[in-house]
Amino acid sequence: MLAAGSIKFLKDLKKNNDKAWFDQNRKAYEAARADFIHLTQGLINAVGKWDPAIGILEPKQCIFRINRDVRFSKNKSPYKTNMGASINAGGKKINNAGYYFHFEPGNSFVGGGFYMPEAADLAKIRQEIDYSFDSDFKKIISHKKFKTVFPNGVEAVAALSRPPKGYDAEHPAIDFLKMKGFIVTRPISDAELQNKQLISELNNSFAVMKDFIDFLNRALD
């Protein structure tokens, strides 16, 4: 579970996103960050029981900085109003498919997939979907438990308006072949954030998407 103080800090930060306020409330930030690190370690331990590549990670390899890069953004707010952990084999800096937890009061979610693969990796994933749509991919995403946990199915981060080069518009997997990213998500309520079973619930959601994650990473191999 996450502490009420951690939720309050992010809510307050959203209303006071400036350096002066942040500096005045640094102790509250440090407590919220320590809380999130503790949760991330619990997730690593839980997932590591069924995915050994995850079990060797440390939270610092997964958690994103709260400072925003504002150099090329019109939004000059210095801080993110969320905390995120990308639990990938190799850590957040590795370009592969993995698991993700987004902590943002009123907009938290558990998810996973490959957000925006580079062109070469995207081509490999499309090729794998093309080759094994009926034999593998469709079975994974149409599994009863998968559809129950992720009723929106595979979501497109972005998508082409026309079929990618080399693929027919009538291909049975054309909607997926048009995608530029492949993710699944499930919202997490603020009440769930404070539930003692939070780590277990997040771990269960990650376990349901494991075959989906494995499919994407197999395509890259």
Backbone bond lengths (Angstrom), bond angles and torsions (degrees), N, CA, C in turn:
res aa  C-N    CA-C-N  psi(-1)  N-CA   C-N-CA  omega(-1)  CA-C   N-CA-C  phi
1 M - - - 1.457 - - 1.521 110.14 -
2 L 1.335 115.39 159.75 1.452 120.85 175.09 1.525 108.95 -108.57
3 A 1.308 116.29 146.41 1.460 121.45 -175.61 1.522 111.19 -73.25
4 A 1.315 115.22 150.21 1.462 120.66 176.82 1.525 110.71 -58.47
5 G 1.336 116.12 -34.38 1.459 120.28 179.26 1.517 112.94 -64.22
6 S 1.334 117.01 -32.37 1.468 121.07 178.58 1.524 110.52 -68.90
7 I 1.325 115.14 -41.50 1.462 120.35 177.88 1.526 110.03 -64.94
8 K 1.327 116.19 -43.72 1.467 120.65 179.78 1.516 111.22 -62.36
9 F 1.341 117.43 -40.47 1.459 119.99 -179.55 1.525 110.79 -58.97
10 L 1.313 117.65 -47.63 1.466 119.59 -177.95 1.526 111.59 -67.51
11 K 1.319 117.02 -35.21 1.474 119.77 176.15 1.522 110.35 -63.90
12 D 1.329 116.03 -43.34 1.466 120.51 179.77 1.527 111.17 -67.65
13 L 1.337 116.51 -38.07 1.463 120.62 179.26 1.526 110.68 -62.41
14 K 1.310 116.50 -37.67 1.464 120.45 179.52 1.527 111.31 -60.92
15 K 1.332 116.80 -31.28 1.464 121.85 -179.76 1.527 112.18 -87.91
16 N 1.323 116.54 -16.83 1.475 120.91 -173.56 1.523 110.74 -136.78
17 N 1.321 115.58 56.59 1.464 119.54 -173.22 1.528 110.92 -84.01
18 D 1.341 115.46 75.72 1.459 120.45 175.88 1.521 108.65 -149.04
19 K 1.322 115.85 159.65 1.458 121.23 -172.48 1.534 112.37 -65.60
20 A 1.316 117.02 -37.91 1.465 119.62 -178.05 1.528 110.62 -61.32
21 W 1.332 116.00 -46.69 1.477 119.74 179.29 1.523 110.02 -64.82
22 F 1.322 116.73 -42.63 1.462 120.88 -178.10 1.530 110.39 -60.78
23 D 1.325 116.48 -44.64 1.458 120.29 179.93 1.529 111.58 -62.39
24 Q 1.317 116.41 -37.30 1.461 121.13 179.10 1.527 111.91 -69.24
25 N 1.330 115.87 -24.67 1.466 120.97 -176.54 1.528 111.84 -114.96
26 R 1.314 115.91 27.23 1.471 120.00 -176.31 1.528 112.49 -61.51
27 K 1.322 117.41 -35.85 1.459 119.50 179.22 1.526 111.24 -63.61
28 A 1.325 116.63 -37.97 1.466 120.40 177.72 1.523 109.73 -66.50
29 Y 1.346 116.24 -39.14 1.464 119.99 176.68 1.519 111.13 -62.73
30 E 1.336 116.37 -47.04 1.465 120.13 -178.07 1.528 111.31 -61.88
31 A 1.342 116.90 -36.08 1.464 120.29 177.57 1.524 110.42 -68.03
32 A 1.345 117.16 -41.68 1.466 121.12 179.11 1.534 110.32 -66.05
33 R 1.320 116.26 -39.72 1.473 119.91 179.93 1.523 110.48 -66.10
34 A 1.339 116.72 -42.42 1.468 120.53 178.23 1.525 110.15 -62.40
35 D 1.312 116.32 -37.81 1.463 121.88 177.89 1.528 110.37 -63.14
36 F 1.345 115.85 -43.14 1.462 120.39 -179.21 1.527 111.12 -70.34
37 I 1.311 117.22 -36.74 1.467 121.12 175.72 1.527 109.83 -61.23
38 H 1.316 116.28 -43.55 1.468 121.03 179.48 1.529 110.38 -61.46
39 L 1.334 116.67 -42.98 1.464 120.39 178.27 1.526 110.83 -63.63
40 T 1.321 116.37 -43.60 1.470 120.80 -178.78 1.521 110.83 -62.72
41 Q 1.334 116.72 -40.54 1.464 119.69 176.86 1.524 110.42 -61.73
42 G 1.329 116.28 -40.33 1.466 119.92 177.75 1.519 111.51 -62.60
43 L 1.327 116.44 -38.88 1.465 120.35 177.97 1.529 111.10 -66.30
44 I 1.324 115.78 -43.90 1.468 120.13 178.48 1.527 110.10 -58.39
45 N 1.317 116.23 -44.22 1.463 120.32 -179.97 1.524 111.40 -63.08
46 A 1.338 116.16 -41.91 1.466 120.52 -178.05 1.524 111.57 -68.41
47 V 1.330 116.26 -48.73 1.467 120.15 -179.28 1.525 110.56 -66.75
48 G 1.327 116.54 -34.79 1.460 121.10 -179.19 1.511 113.98 -60.56
49 K 1.327 117.45 -20.39 1.464 120.81 179.01 1.529 111.49 -70.06
50 W 1.342 117.15 -26.54 1.469 118.98 178.67 1.527 113.07 -119.78
51 D 1.348 116.49 -2.96 1.466 121.49 175.16 1.534 107.73 -140.95
52 P 1.326 117.67 88.27 1.465 122.22 -174.09 1.534 114.36 -55.01
53 A 1.336 117.49 -29.36 1.464 120.08 -179.77 1.526 111.46 -64.37
54 I 1.329 116.47 -26.10 1.457 121.23 178.33 1.521 110.78 -82.14
55 G 1.315 116.74 -34.20 1.456 121.53 -174.61 1.511 115.27 -61.52
56 I 1.332 117.90 -20.07 1.470 120.67 -178.54 1.530 112.65 -90.11
57 L 1.321 117.20 -2.68 1.462 120.81 -178.76 1.525 111.43 -73.02
58 E 1.325 115.34 159.53 1.454 122.91 170.17 1.533 107.62 -115.69
59 P 1.341 118.68 149.51 1.466 120.66 -178.84 1.520 114.23 -51.43
60 K 1.346 117.11 -37.14 1.465 119.40 -177.68 1.534 111.99 -63.80
61 Q 1.325 117.36 -20.71 1.465 121.20 177.25 1.526 112.01 -80.49
62 C 1.319 116.13 -9.86 1.463 120.89 -172.47 1.522 114.27 -115.37
63 I 1.330 116.63 -31.16 1.458 121.28 -171.02 1.526 111.45 -86.94
64 F 1.327 115.44 135.91 1.458 121.11 179.42 1.531 111.15 -87.53
65 R 1.321 115.66 151.49 1.458 121.78 176.89 1.526 110.00 -66.10
66 I 1.329 115.88 150.10 1.456 119.76 179.09 1.529 111.21 -83.02
67 N 1.316 117.32 -19.05 1.465 120.90 178.26 1.522 110.66 -71.76
68 R 1.314 116.59 135.46 1.455 121.66 177.20 1.527 110.22 -89.26
69 D 1.324 116.14 149.24 1.461 121.78 171.07 1.531 106.10 -90.17
70 V 1.305 116.43 105.58 1.476 120.37 -173.58 1.528 112.46 -100.26
71 R 1.325 116.89 5.86 1.479 119.61 -173.51 1.524 112.94 -58.27
72 F 1.322 117.02 -38.97 1.459 120.03 -175.66 1.528 112.01 -117.22
73 S 1.319 116.06 23.62 1.464 121.00 -176.98 1.527 111.38 -117.58
74 K 1.333 115.83 141.88 1.463 120.02 174.83 1.525 110.33 -72.45
75 N 1.336 115.92 -25.69 1.459 120.95 177.44 1.531 108.15 -83.59
76 K 1.312 116.42 110.56 1.461 120.88 -175.72 1.529 113.31 -97.09
77 S 1.332 117.57 12.89 1.466 119.68 175.46 1.521 108.14 -59.47
78 P 1.334 117.31 128.94 1.474 119.26 -171.50 1.523 115.52 -75.63
79 Y 1.348 117.84 -16.64 1.461 119.14 -173.24 1.527 112.26 -127.75
80 K 1.331 114.23 147.22 1.461 119.89 170.18 1.527 107.90 -72.82
81 T 1.310 116.78 149.96 1.467 120.03 177.61 1.526 109.85 -103.40
82 N 1.311 115.87 27.51 1.467 122.28 177.47 1.523 109.21 -144.63
83 M 1.308 115.18 167.87 1.457 122.19 169.75 1.521 107.32 -125.15
84 G 1.315 117.06 137.03 1.454 120.28 -176.66 1.506 112.32 -133.08
85 A 1.327 115.14 148.06 1.466 121.18 177.43 1.525 108.96 -131.09
86 S 1.327 116.05 119.82 1.456 122.34 176.46 1.520 108.07 -100.52
87 I 1.315 116.08 107.58 1.461 121.38 -173.11 1.531 108.26 -100.66
88 N 1.325 114.44 82.07 1.463 122.72 -178.70 1.515 110.38 -110.42
89 A 1.303 116.67 151.92 1.461 119.72 171.15 1.526 107.65 -61.18
90 G 1.324 116.57 118.12 1.454 120.53 -177.56 1.515 113.71 99.00
91 G 1.339 117.46 -15.30 1.455 120.58 177.80 1.514 113.75 100.85
92 K 1.328 115.53 175.64 1.467 122.92 -172.04 1.527 113.68 -64.22
93 K 1.332 118.18 -21.90 1.464 120.73 -176.55 1.525 112.76 -86.21
94 I 1.316 116.30 -6.48 1.463 120.26 -179.45 1.530 109.56 -88.53
95 N 1.323 116.35 133.39 1.465 120.69 -179.55 1.520 110.91 -85.71
96 N 1.316 115.18 88.39 1.454 120.65 173.92 1.519 108.69 -154.08
97 A 1.307 116.62 178.12 1.458 120.99 179.14 1.516 109.59 -79.80
98 G 1.319 116.66 146.92 1.450 119.93 180.00 1.514 112.27 -166.65
99 Y 1.310 115.25 -166.10 1.458 123.09 -174.45 1.532 109.87 -104.82
100 Y 1.329 116.69 152.53 1.455 119.81 -175.72 1.524 110.72 -145.86
101 F 1.343 115.23 138.68 1.464 120.46 172.45 1.520 108.72 -125.18
102 H 1.316 115.18 127.83 1.463 123.01 -177.13 1.519 108.50 -114.23
103 F 1.335 116.39 116.24 1.461 122.71 -178.80 1.525 108.97 -105.21
104 E 1.318 115.72 106.71 1.457 122.14 179.68 1.528 107.84 -151.55
105 P 1.318 118.64 107.61 1.466 120.47 -177.23 1.531 112.28 -46.82
106 G 1.317 115.03 126.69 1.458 120.57 -178.47 1.509 114.33 84.62
107 N 1.336 117.64 -9.25 1.467 120.44 -177.30 1.530 111.60 -149.76
108 S 1.321 116.97 32.93 1.464 120.50 179.47 1.525 110.20 -80.04
109 F 1.327 115.75 151.10 1.466 118.77 176.51 1.519 110.36 -158.16
110 V 1.319 114.35 158.09 1.456 122.49 171.38 1.521 106.46 -109.03
111 G 1.314 116.77 138.63 1.455 118.70 -177.38 1.511 111.96 -158.20
112 G 1.312 114.89 -172.82 1.455 119.77 178.59 1.511 110.76 179.56
113 G 1.314 114.86 168.79 1.460 120.60 -178.83 1.512 109.83 134.16
114 F 1.326 115.06 -150.36 1.465 121.97 177.79 1.521 106.23 -128.75
115 Y 1.341 116.69 111.00 1.464 121.10 -169.27 1.528 113.09 -64.25
116 M 1.306 118.38 -63.31 1.466 121.62 -179.81 1.529 109.47 -142.78
117 P 1.326 117.71 80.80 1.472 119.59 -178.92 1.522 112.34 -63.44
118 E 1.318 115.03 149.76 1.466 120.68 174.35 1.533 108.83 -63.08
119 A 1.331 115.72 162.33 1.465 121.30 -173.73 1.530 112.86 -53.29
120 A 1.334 116.94 -43.22 1.464 119.93 -177.79 1.526 111.04 -66.05
121 D 1.330 116.55 -41.67 1.460 120.24 179.24 1.525 110.72 -69.96
122 L 1.322 116.96 -38.42 1.459 120.80 178.08 1.526 110.35 -61.45
123 A 1.323 116.88 -39.93 1.464 120.83 178.58 1.530 110.53 -63.20
124 K 1.319 117.17 -39.06 1.471 120.87 179.14 1.531 111.11 -65.83
125 I 1.323 116.21 -41.68 1.466 119.70 179.83 1.522 110.51 -65.73
126 R 1.320 116.53 -43.43 1.470 119.98 177.55 1.527 110.70 -60.48
127 Q 1.314 116.31 -41.80 1.457 120.06 179.98 1.521 110.91 -62.89
128 E 1.351 116.44 -41.02 1.458 120.12 -179.99 1.525 111.20 -66.83
129 I 1.333 116.84 -39.36 1.468 120.29 176.76 1.527 109.77 -63.78
130 D 1.324 115.85 -41.97 1.464 120.82 178.90 1.527 110.94 -60.56
131 Y 1.342 116.61 -46.55 1.458 121.13 -175.89 1.530 112.66 -70.33
132 S 1.308 117.02 -36.69 1.470 118.47 -169.59 1.523 113.17 -128.72
133 F 1.314 116.65 33.52 1.469 119.34 -179.12 1.520 111.12 -62.28
134 D 1.323 117.71 -53.53 1.463 120.89 -177.69 1.519 112.76 -72.50
135 S 1.323 116.82 -36.71 1.464 120.00 -174.06 1.520 113.62 -81.14
136 D 1.334 117.49 -21.01 1.465 118.83 -171.78 1.526 112.80 -141.09
137 F 1.325 117.22 -65.22 1.466 121.34 -171.36 1.528 112.35 -57.39
138 K 1.321 116.99 -47.89 1.468 119.92 -178.07 1.514 111.40 -63.14
139 K 1.338 116.75 -35.48 1.469 120.36 178.79 1.526 110.85 -65.90
140 I 1.328 116.64 -38.64 1.465 121.15 -179.58 1.519 110.97 -64.52
141 I 1.325 116.73 -50.47 1.464 119.97 -173.34 1.526 113.04 -80.48
142 S 1.332 117.54 -12.82 1.470 119.92 178.78 1.522 112.19 -102.25
143 H 1.342 116.52 1.79 1.461 120.07 178.34 1.527 109.13 -60.41
144 K 1.313 116.75 140.13 1.466 121.99 -174.50 1.524 112.23 -55.46
145 K 1.321 117.18 -46.35 1.463 120.36 -177.65 1.522 110.91 -67.57
146 F 1.316 117.33 -39.20 1.457 122.02 178.09 1.523 110.08 -60.19
147 K 1.314 116.76 -45.61 1.462 121.54 -178.91 1.518 112.00 -69.25
148 T 1.335 116.54 -30.02 1.460 120.26 178.72 1.528 111.07 -70.73
149 V 1.330 116.10 -45.18 1.465 120.68 -178.51 1.531 111.55 -74.96
150 F 1.330 116.21 -36.89 1.464 121.07 -178.23 1.533 109.63 -122.89
151 P 1.337 117.04 73.78 1.467 120.52 -174.61 1.526 114.52 -62.11
152 N 1.334 117.57 -21.81 1.464 120.10 177.35 1.521 112.07 -81.65
153 G 1.326 116.46 -5.34 1.459 120.32 178.83 1.521 111.93 66.92
154 V 1.327 115.87 -156.02 1.458 121.38 178.92 1.524 108.51 -76.38
155 E 1.325 115.73 123.16 1.454 121.52 -177.66 1.520 109.94 -100.37
156 A 1.327 115.48 141.07 1.459 120.38 178.81 1.519 109.95 -87.35
157 V 1.313 117.61 121.73 1.463 121.21 173.15 1.523 108.80 -61.50
158 A 1.317 114.83 -41.97 1.465 124.48 174.02 1.523 105.80 -157.72
159 A 1.324 116.94 161.17 1.459 118.89 -177.29 1.523 111.05 -148.78
160 L 1.317 115.11 151.05 1.462 121.03 174.61 1.522 109.88 -72.65
161 S 1.306 116.21 151.04 1.464 119.92 175.52 1.525 111.11 -83.41
162 R 1.333 116.19 -21.85 1.464 122.27 179.71 1.533 109.09 -123.38
163 P 1.317 118.06 161.16 1.469 119.97 178.80 1.527 111.23 -60.00
164 P 1.332 117.84 142.84 1.469 119.33 176.35 1.528 109.97 -64.42
165 K 1.308 116.06 155.28 1.461 121.12 -177.52 1.519 110.88 -56.24
166 G 1.314 115.04 130.50 1.459 120.67 177.60 1.521 114.02 97.05
167 Y 1.342 117.86 -3.52 1.462 120.78 -177.92 1.529 110.09 -121.00
168 D 1.323 114.35 136.94 1.462 121.33 -178.57 1.522 110.84 -77.12
169 A 1.317 115.46 143.00 1.466 120.83 179.49 1.524 112.25 -62.87
170 E 1.342 116.88 -21.25 1.470 121.64 -178.97 1.527 112.62 -93.03
171 H 1.311 117.24 4.53 1.465 120.21 179.46 1.531 108.77 -58.10
172 P 1.328 118.76 134.42 1.476 120.45 -178.16 1.531 114.12 -60.62
173 A 1.325 116.68 -19.77 1.468 120.42 -179.96 1.529 111.81 -107.12
174 I 1.333 117.14 20.71 1.465 119.85 -171.02 1.527 112.80 -58.74
175 D 1.336 118.19 -35.65 1.468 119.78 179.80 1.526 111.47 -61.90
176 F 1.322 116.85 -35.23 1.464 121.21 178.81 1.528 110.91 -79.59
177 L 1.318 116.83 -35.35 1.460 120.75 179.81 1.525 111.65 -66.85
178 K 1.316 117.51 -24.99 1.461 121.56 177.85 1.527 112.51 -77.76
179 M 1.320 116.65 -17.07 1.464 120.12 -175.03 1.523 112.03 -68.40
180 K 1.334 115.02 146.98 1.468 121.61 175.70 1.525 111.46 -104.62
181 G 1.312 116.40 -3.33 1.453 122.90 177.74 1.516 107.57 -160.32
182 F 1.329 116.65 157.51 1.463 120.77 -172.83 1.526 109.10 -136.77
183 I 1.333 116.88 107.54 1.463 119.47 -179.00 1.524 110.78 -136.21
184 V 1.316 115.40 158.62 1.458 122.38 169.58 1.526 106.64 -128.60
185 T 1.330 117.22 145.29 1.458 120.87 -178.66 1.525 111.14 -142.18
186 R 1.320 114.80 155.76 1.466 122.38 172.51 1.524 107.98 -141.22
187 P 1.343 118.09 126.69 1.462 119.78 -178.95 1.519 112.70 -66.76
188 I 1.315 115.35 148.47 1.464 123.16 176.70 1.532 107.57 -121.21
189 S 1.311 117.15 120.92 1.463 121.18 -178.55 1.529 110.63 -75.70
190 D 1.322 115.93 162.41 1.464 119.86 177.11 1.523 110.98 -62.61
191 A 1.330 116.49 -33.15 1.468 119.95 177.44 1.523 110.49 -64.72
192 E 1.334 117.08 -40.45 1.466 121.01 178.40 1.528 111.24 -64.36
193 L 1.337 117.02 -32.93 1.455 120.78 179.84 1.520 111.62 -59.35
194 Q 1.324 115.89 -31.61 1.463 120.65 -176.84 1.524 112.79 -99.38
195 N 1.342 115.57 8.02 1.460 120.20 178.08 1.530 109.78 -79.64
196 K 1.317 116.46 136.68 1.462 120.56 179.91 1.521 112.29 -62.38
197 Q 1.331 116.94 -19.27 1.463 120.95 -179.43 1.532 112.78 -94.04
198 L 1.341 117.45 14.40 1.467 120.58 -175.52 1.525 112.33 -55.88
199 I 1.322 118.04 -49.43 1.466 120.09 -178.77 1.521 110.40 -60.26
200 S 1.309 117.13 -42.19 1.463 121.17 179.47 1.524 110.76 -62.77
201 E 1.338 116.90 -42.27 1.467 120.49 -179.36 1.527 111.06 -66.49
202 L 1.318 116.82 -43.08 1.464 119.94 178.57 1.525 110.47 -64.67
203 N 1.311 116.39 -42.52 1.462 121.30 178.66 1.526 110.99 -60.64
204 N 1.327 116.77 -41.67 1.464 120.33 178.57 1.521 111.03 -62.37
205 S 1.334 116.75 -40.58 1.466 119.99 178.56 1.519 110.79 -65.45
206 F 1.337 116.94 -41.25 1.465 120.41 176.87 1.529 110.61 -61.18
207 A 1.325 116.66 -41.90 1.465 120.58 -178.27 1.522 111.34 -62.37
208 V 1.337 116.53 -36.80 1.465 120.47 -179.93 1.532 111.02 -65.80
209 M 1.334 116.54 -32.74 1.470 118.72 -178.08 1.531 113.02 -90.93
210 K 1.324 118.37 2.81 1.468 120.76 -174.59 1.523 112.46 -56.84
211 D 1.329 118.56 -45.92 1.465 120.09 -178.81 1.533 110.97 -62.52
212 F 1.325 116.51 -35.19 1.466 121.98 177.37 1.533 110.10 -65.19
213 I 1.329 116.37 -46.29 1.466 121.34 177.98 1.525 110.64 -62.78
214 D 1.326 116.12 -44.50 1.474 120.57 -179.95 1.527 110.94 -61.75
215 F 1.329 116.96 -38.59 1.468 120.90 179.26 1.537 109.77 -60.54
216 L 1.332 116.33 -48.27 1.472 120.20 -178.11 1.520 110.58 -63.34
217 N 1.324 117.26 -41.79 1.465 119.50 -179.25 1.519 112.13 -71.73
218 R 1.318 116.87 -32.23 1.470 119.91 175.78 1.517 110.41 -63.80
219 A 1.313 116.42 -36.47 1.461 120.42 178.27 1.525 110.91 -62.34
220 L 1.326 116.75 -36.69 1.465 121.12 -179.23 1.519 111.14 -71.00
221 D 1.332 117.26 -30.92 1.461 121.55 179.87 1.523 111.88 -72.03
